[in-house]
Amino acid sequence: MIKKYLGIISATESRDNLRRLAAHRSIAAIPLGGKYRVIDFALSNMVNAGITSVAILTESDARSLRDHVGTGRAWDLNRRHGGIFVFNDIAKERLTYDIKVLKENIEFLMRSKEEYVVISSTHLISSFDLKKLMDEHEKSGADITAVYKKVDTADIDFLELGAYNFNADGTVAEVYKNQGQSKEANISMEMFVLSKKLLIELIEKCAYINYSRNSRSIIYEQIGKLKIRGYEYTGYLGAINSLLSYFKTNMDMLSVETTKELFFDDENPVYSKSKDSVPTEYFETCKVSNALVANGCKIKGEVKRSIISRSTVIEEGAYIENSIILQNCTIKSGVKLKNVILDKNVILSEGTELKGSDLYPLVIEKELTNFD
């Protein structure tokens, strides 16, 4: 029988490689797939597994993330008991470690009634059946269960993420940073299951070093000391740890197979904050192929292999290919875009032509009122 679990989502990932796209928001709050945010996937995985108490650990600059998760209503987490809790560090600086935040809020852990904890990052995108993971952890007798995905494209994908080597009995032998030196690797999904008691012990041990650590590192330090078993995930995995990986993960969602797995799984639906808006209007002059288009758009131009977010206006004669358009943009007549990421609220003047490459997509910052 699966016991009660507490969810902990660490939204303190480094955003240095996301450049201007993450200048004003954490990775967890970055729009994804036209109408979602990155954190929606980790949050949905937890509530789909029956977890009703979730703590989100953030850096101090988390206004956009707080606005998105709100009271947790979209995930049925606006509860009298349990629900959603957002904790951030009191320091006015950008942090990439979460243990200090947990230590400052250790009373929350102490008082929670859940026996086990699921820890997840936000920047690895999946539709994950956590119930199977929790059940496997309880049966295995492991101190910690660490989730991984076996890939054969590690030389070009999932760079800078952790990867595991295993002993013959399935326990973790070592972890290393994937620097693309081999095609095959067991990529760490930065997802762990352990008892709350053990987590508190590991946090308290940091008192002898310092609390400027992240939850991954204090678990990795236990390799060889505790029984840490691997759990293989075999579904789709996207990563949002660089501009290129963000671009690729969005483009992956144009695949029918990936879309079905992420968004049409009745057992693991993806929830997000809803925004009431009218359906998108497709005018006679428009031509749209292989695109994800959110509500509230007006499309008169041509869109090819692209992601179009809410309330975007694409005028007649505009051409968009292989691009990601975030919400509330206006793309005027004659504009041509290819391999471009357009942040929200951008207005492109008539005749503007912007072109990035497959490996280096061009990013246009948000809140520009005019771009020539």
C-alpha positions as CSV (number, residue, x, y, z in Angstrom):
1,M,0.0,0.0,0.0
2,I,1.4,3.4,-1.0
3,K,2.0,5.6,2.0
4,K,1.4,9.4,2.3
5,Y,3.9,11.5,0.4
6,L,5.0,15.1,0.6
7,G,6.0,16.8,-2.7
8,I,9.0,19.1,-2.8
9,I,9.7,21.0,-6.1
10,S,13.0,22.7,-6.4
11,A,12.6,25.8,-8.6
12,T,16.1,27.1,-8.1
13,E,17.8,25.8,-11.2
14,S,20.5,27.8,-12.8
15,R,19.1,30.0,-15.6
16,D,22.4,31.4,-16.8
17,N,22.2,29.5,-20.1
18,L,18.6,30.7,-20.8
19,R,20.0,34.3,-21.2
20,R,17.4,37.0,-21.9
21,L,14.5,34.5,-21.8
22,A,15.1,34.0,-18.1
23,A,16.3,37.5,-17.2
24,H,13.0,38.3,-15.4
25,R,11.6,34.9,-14.5
26,S,12.8,31.6,-13.1
27,I,13.0,28.6,-15.4
28,A,9.8,27.2,-13.6
29,A,7.8,30.2,-14.9
30,I,9.0,30.2,-18.5
31,P,6.1,29.5,-21.0
32,L,6.2,26.2,-22.7
33,G,4.1,24.6,-25.5
34,G,1.9,27.7,-26.1
35,K,-0.2,27.7,-23.0
36,Y,1.8,26.0,-20.2
37,R,4.6,27.0,-17.8
38,V,7.6,24.7,-17.1
39,I,6.5,24.0,-13.5
40,D,3.1,22.7,-14.7
41,F,4.6,19.3,-15.6
42,A,6.2,18.6,-12.2
43,L,3.2,19.9,-10.3
44,S,0.8,17.8,-12.4
45,N,2.9,14.7,-12.0
46,M,2.6,15.1,-8.2
47,V,-1.2,15.7,-8.0
48,N,-1.9,12.9,-10.5
49,A,-0.2,10.6,-8.0
50,G,-2.4,11.7,-5.2
51,I,0.1,14.1,-3.5
52,T,-2.0,16.8,-1.8
53,S,0.8,18.8,-0.1
54,V,3.5,20.4,-2.2
55,A,6.3,22.8,-1.2
56,I,7.9,24.9,-4.0
57,L,11.4,26.2,-3.2
58,T,12.3,29.3,-5.1
59,E,14.8,32.0,-5.2
60,S,13.9,35.5,-4.0
61,D,13.0,36.7,-7.5
62,A,9.9,34.6,-8.0
63,R,7.1,37.1,-8.7
64,S,6.1,35.5,-12.0
65,L,6.1,32.0,-10.5
66,R,4.1,33.0,-7.5
67,D,1.6,34.7,-9.8
68,H,1.3,31.5,-11.9
69,V,0.8,29.0,-9.1
70,G,-1.4,31.4,-7.0
71,T,-3.4,29.4,-4.4
72,G,-2.8,26.1,-6.3
73,R,-6.4,26.0,-7.5
74,A,-5.5,24.8,-11.0
75,W,-3.9,21.7,-9.5
76,D,-6.7,21.2,-6.8
77,L,-4.2,22.3,-4.2
78,N,-6.2,25.1,-2.7
79,R,-7.0,23.0,0.4
80,R,-7.8,23.6,4.1
81,H,-5.2,21.0,5.0
82,G,-2.1,20.6,2.9
83,G,-2.1,22.3,-0.4
84,I,0.6,24.4,-2.0
85,F,3.4,26.2,-0.2
86,V,5.9,28.6,-1.8
87,F,9.1,29.1,0.2
88,N,11.9,31.4,-0.9
89,D,15.2,32.5,0.5
90,I,15.1,35.8,2.4
91,A,18.4,36.9,0.8
92,K,17.9,39.3,-2.1
93,E,20.1,37.3,-4.5
94,R,19.6,34.7,-7.1
95,L,20.3,31.3,-5.6
96,T,20.7,27.9,-7.2
97,Y,20.6,26.0,-3.9
98,D,17.6,24.9,-2.0
99,I,18.8,23.3,1.2
100,K,19.1,26.7,2.8
101,V,15.5,27.4,2.0
102,L,14.5,24.0,3.4
103,K,16.5,24.6,6.6
104,E,14.9,28.0,7.1
105,N,11.5,26.3,6.8
106,I,12.4,23.1,8.6
107,E,9.3,23.4,10.8
108,F,7.2,22.8,7.8
109,L,8.9,19.5,7.3
110,M,8.8,18.6,11.0
111,R,5.0,19.3,11.3
112,S,3.9,17.7,8.0
113,K,2.3,14.3,8.6
114,E,3.6,12.6,5.5
115,E,6.1,9.8,6.0
116,Y,7.8,10.0,2.6
117,V,9.0,12.8,0.3
118,V,9.2,13.1,-3.5
119,I,11.8,15.6,-4.6
120,S,11.6,16.9,-8.2
121,S,13.2,19.7,-10.1
122,T,11.1,21.7,-12.7
123,H,13.3,21.9,-15.7
124,L,13.0,18.2,-16.8
125,I,9.8,17.7,-18.7
126,S,7.9,14.4,-18.5
127,S,4.5,12.8,-18.0
128,F,5.5,10.6,-15.1
129,D,3.4,8.0,-13.3
130,L,4.7,8.7,-9.8
131,K,2.5,6.1,-8.2
132,K,4.6,3.3,-9.8
133,L,7.8,5.0,-8.5
134,M,6.4,5.3,-5.0
135,D,5.2,1.7,-5.0
136,E,8.6,0.5,-6.3
137,H,10.4,2.5,-3.6
138,E,8.4,1.0,-0.8
139,K,8.9,-2.6,-2.1
140,S,12.6,-2.2,-2.7
141,G,13.8,-1.4,0.8
142,A,16.1,1.3,-0.7
143,D,17.0,4.3,1.4
144,I,16.7,6.5,-1.7
145,T,15.3,5.9,-5.1
146,A,16.8,8.0,-7.9
147,V,15.0,8.3,-11.3
148,Y,16.9,8.2,-14.6
149,K,16.4,7.9,-18.3
150,K,18.6,5.8,-20.5
151,V,19.4,7.8,-23.7
152,D,21.5,7.3,-26.8
153,T,21.8,11.0,-27.8
154,A,23.8,12.1,-24.7
155,D,26.5,13.5,-27.0
156,I,24.1,16.3,-28.2
157,D,21.2,16.3,-25.7
158,F,20.9,16.7,-21.9
159,L,24.3,18.3,-21.6
160,E,25.5,19.5,-18.2
161,L,23.0,17.3,-16.5
162,G,24.0,14.5,-14.1
163,A,24.3,10.9,-15.3
164,Y,24.5,7.7,-13.3
165,N,26.6,4.5,-13.5
166,F,25.1,1.5,-11.7
167,N,26.4,-1.5,-9.8
168,A,25.2,-5.0,-10.8
169,D,22.5,-4.9,-8.2
170,G,20.9,-1.7,-9.6
171,T,22.3,0.6,-6.9
172,V,24.0,3.9,-8.0
173,A,27.7,3.5,-8.2
174,E,28.6,7.0,-9.3
175,V,27.2,10.2,-10.7
176,Y,29.0,12.4,-13.2
177,K,28.2,15.5,-15.3
178,N,27.2,14.7,-18.9
179,Q,29.6,16.6,-21.1
180,G,28.7,14.9,-24.3
181,Q,31.6,12.5,-24.4
182,S,29.4,9.4,-25.1
183,K,26.1,8.8,-26.9
184,E,24.7,6.5,-24.2
185,A,24.1,7.7,-20.7
186,N,21.7,7.2,-17.8
187,I,20.5,10.8,-17.3
188,S,19.5,11.8,-13.8
189,M,16.0,13.2,-13.8
190,E,16.8,15.0,-10.5
191,M,13.9,13.2,-9.0
192,F,14.2,11.2,-5.7
193,V,12.1,9.4,-3.2
194,L,13.2,9.0,0.4
195,S,11.7,9.1,3.9
196,K,11.1,12.5,5.4
197,K,13.2,11.4,8.4
198,L,16.2,10.7,6.2
199,L,15.8,14.1,4.4
200,I,15.8,16.0,7.7
201,E,18.9,14.1,8.8
202,L,20.7,15.0,5.6
203,I,19.7,18.6,6.0
204,E,21.0,18.7,9.6
205,K,24.3,17.2,8.5
206,C,24.8,20.3,6.4
207,A,25.3,22.3,9.6
208,Y,28.8,20.9,9.7
209,I,29.6,22.3,6.2
210,N,27.1,24.9,5.1
211,Y,23.5,25.2,3.9
212,S,24.5,26.6,0.5
213,R,23.8,23.3,-1.2
214,N,21.2,21.8,-3.3
215,S,19.1,18.7,-2.6
216,R,20.7,16.8,-5.4
217,S,24.2,17.3,-4.1
218,I,23.4,16.1,-0.6
219,I,21.9,13.0,-2.0
220,Y,24.7,12.3,-4.4
221,E,27.1,12.6,-1.5
222,Q,25.4,9.5,0.0
223,I,26.3,7.3,-3.0
224,G,28.2,4.3,-1.5
225,K,27.0,5.2,2.0
226,L,23.3,4.6,1.6
227,K,21.4,2.2,-0.6
228,I,20.4,4.4,-3.6
229,R,18.6,2.4,-6.2
230,G,17.9,3.5,-9.8
231,Y,14.4,3.6,-11.3
232,E,14.3,3.8,-15.1
233,Y,11.8,6.1,-16.8
234,T,11.1,5.2,-20.4
235,G,8.8,8.0,-21.6
236,Y,9.5,11.3,-23.2
237,L,12.0,13.6,-21.5
238,G,12.6,17.2,-22.4
239,A,15.2,19.5,-20.7
240,I,15.0,23.3,-20.2
241,N,18.6,24.1,-19.2
242,S,19.8,26.1,-22.2
243,L,18.3,28.2,-24.9
244,L,18.8,25.4,-27.4
245,S,17.2,22.8,-25.2
246,Y,14.2,25.1,-24.6
247,F,13.8,25.5,-28.3
248,K,14.2,21.8,-29.0
249,T,11.7,20.8,-26.2
250,N,9.1,23.1,-27.7
251,M,9.7,21.8,-31.2
252,D,9.4,18.2,-29.8
253,M,5.8,19.1,-28.8
254,L,4.9,19.4,-32.5
255,S,5.5,15.7,-32.9
256,V,2.2,13.7,-32.8
257,E,3.7,11.0,-30.6
258,T,5.1,13.5,-28.0
259,T,1.9,15.5,-28.0
260,K,-0.2,12.4,-27.3
261,E,2.1,11.3,-24.5
262,L,2.4,14.6,-22.8
263,F,-1.1,16.0,-23.3
264,F,-3.5,13.2,-24.0
265,D,-2.8,10.7,-21.2
266,D,-6.1,10.4,-19.3
267,E,-4.1,9.0,-16.3
268,N,-1.6,11.9,-16.2
269,P,-3.2,15.1,-17.5
270,V,-1.2,18.3,-17.4
271,Y,-2.9,21.1,-15.5
272,S,-2.1,24.8,-15.8
273,K,-3.6,28.1,-14.7
274,S,-6.6,28.8,-16.9
275,K,-7.1,32.1,-18.6
276,D,-10.5,32.7,-20.1
277,S,-10.2,33.8,-23.7
278,V,-12.1,33.5,-26.9
279,P,-11.2,30.8,-29.5
280,T,-8.5,31.7,-32.1
281,E,-9.8,33.2,-35.3
282,Y,-8.4,31.8,-38.5
283,F,-9.0,34.2,-41.4
284,E,-9.3,33.2,-45.1
285,T,-5.8,34.5,-45.9
286,C,-4.1,32.3,-43.2
287,K,-2.1,29.2,-43.8
288,V,-1.1,27.1,-40.8
289,S,0.7,23.8,-40.8
290,N,2.2,21.7,-38.0
291,A,1.7,24.3,-35.3
292,L,0.5,24.5,-31.7
293,V,-1.8,27.6,-31.4
294,A,-3.3,28.7,-28.1
295,N,-6.6,30.5,-27.7
296,G,-7.3,34.2,-28.3
297,C,-5.1,34.6,-31.4
298,K,-6.0,36.2,-34.7
299,I,-4.2,34.6,-37.6
300,K,-4.2,36.0,-41.1
301,G,-0.6,35.2,-42.2
302,E,1.3,31.9,-42.7
303,V,2.6,29.8,-39.8
304,K,4.7,26.7,-40.3
305,R,6.2,24.4,-37.7
306,S,5.8,26.9,-34.8
307,I,4.4,27.5,-31.3
308,I,1.9,30.4,-31.1
309,S,0.9,31.5,-27.6
310,R,-2.3,33.2,-26.4
311,S,-3.6,36.5,-27.8
312,T,-1.1,36.7,-30.6
313,V,-2.0,38.7,-33.7
314,I,-0.4,37.7,-37.0
315,E,-1.3,40.0,-39.8
316,E,-1.8,39.1,-43.5
317,G,1.4,38.7,-45.4
318,A,3.5,37.7,-42.3
319,Y,5.5,34.5,-42.4
320,I,6.6,32.5,-39.4
321,E,8.6,29.3,-39.6
322,N,10.3,27.2,-36.9
323,S,9.7,29.8,-34.2
324,I,8.2,30.2,-30.7
325,I,5.9,33.2,-30.2
326,L,5.0,33.9,-26.6
327,Q,1.7,35.6,-25.5
328,N,0.3,38.9,-26.6
329,C,2.6,39.6,-29.5
330,T,1.7,41.5,-32.7
331,I,3.4,40.5,-35.9
332,K,2.5,42.9,-38.6
333,S,2.2,42.5,-42.4
334,G,5.4,41.5,-44.2
335,V,7.3,40.3,-41.2
336,K,9.4,37.2,-41.8
337,L,10.6,35.0,-38.9
338,K,12.7,31.8,-38.9
339,N,14.2,30.2,-35.8
340,V,13.1,33.0,-33.6
341,I,11.9,33.1,-30.0
342,L,9.7,36.1,-29.4
343,D,9.1,36.9,-25.8
344,K,5.7,38.2,-24.7
345,N,4.3,41.7,-25.6
346,V,6.6,42.3,-28.5
347,I,5.3,44.2,-31.6
348,L,7.2,43.7,-34.8
349,S,6.9,46.5,-37.4
350,E,5.9,45.9,-41.0
351,G,8.6,44.3,-43.1
352,T,10.8,43.2,-40.2
353,E,12.9,40.1,-41.0
354,L,14.6,38.1,-38.2
355,K,16.4,34.9,-38.7
356,G,18.3,32.6,-36.2
357,S,19.8,29.2,-36.9
358,D,18.8,25.7,-35.8
359,L,21.6,25.7,-33.2
360,Y,21.4,29.4,-32.2
361,P,17.8,30.6,-32.2
362,L,17.4,34.4,-32.0
363,V,15.7,35.7,-28.9
364,I,13.8,39.0,-28.9
365,E,13.1,40.3,-25.3
366,K,9.7,41.0,-23.9
367,E,7.9,44.3,-23.4
368,L,9.5,46.0,-26.4
369,T,6.8,48.2,-27.9
370,N,8.3,48.3,-31.3
371,F,11.1,46.5,-33.1
372,D,12.6,47.6,-36.4
